[in-house]
Amino acid sequence: MKKRKKKRFKLKRSIKFLLFLIIIIIILFPNFKNNEKNITNKSDIKTCLNNYKVDMEDEKQELDSYLSNYKVSVLYQNKVDDLSYKYNEEEAYYSASTIKIIDALYIYEKAEKQEINLASHINNLNDVNKANSKIINSSNIKDLTIRDLVKYLITFSDNRAHILLVNNYGFNTLSNFNKSLGTNYYIKNYDYYTTINLHDANIYLNRLYKYLSSNGKYSNELKEYFANKNDNYINLDERNIASSHKFGYYGTYFHDIGIIYDNNPYLIAVLTKEANNDYANIIHNISLKINDFHKKYYIKKELGCLLKEVKSFNK
């Protein structure tokens, strides 16, 4: 906790310093006040913010240095501006339960087209004994709907729900859907799990973001499932920022990938071989670092536009 407080203090200190600079600019450039109406022209400011280029190379190098301490791959993809960051991009990992995003997307996208009824039940009850589950068993499976199974799949990462759903719609059907997204890896040879890298994580998350933002009939329902707190280590609750996520855990692998709903949303994927270490804090601290990177980008952009405007008033 002390480390987190120290990092939050550091970010606050940098923001205060930038605000101090803005005050100095106002004092040094007296025409700023006389042109207050012009500088707050929303059209001019919006144009500047849309076009202003920010150099983030130093910040990227800082992230590289920090992440080199861990066995990880990290993705950041801004959904508003053209800003991204990837660390250890080529490394591939066992997917573990991150693959369950594919099940949920396939079913809910089909439900939107009225090709799947979420209130229906699975066809093959014999699959209930496959994989472990603390929720699904032979006595309740008859009463569980497709909606229930997807909820358990995402909120509790239930392995039995995964197998039941894949088998219900067809292994090859889910495999082909996975492949059609453009991923390098997908389920095959009747192995219900696969491999993942940053390329594939980016595809998963972009497709998920697109659906959850679609205002579809069922998109908010699925969004609630992905908002679960179960092993959510990319969460930024201490900064009052919501998230959607899916974790994956097997052996030495622990991953957490998802969407951060900051003022300008972004995708984040943290793939690791740190399951035998303090993976919870490792992933959470990486998420905080990425959020600092994200916020600094907008601080630098806004300050750059402000400086540009002030200079134009004093020519």
Order of alpha helices (4+ residues) and beta strands (2+ residues): alpha-alpha-alpha-alpha-alpha-beta-beta-beta-alpha-alpha-alpha-alpha-beta-alpha-alpha-beta-beta-beta-alpha
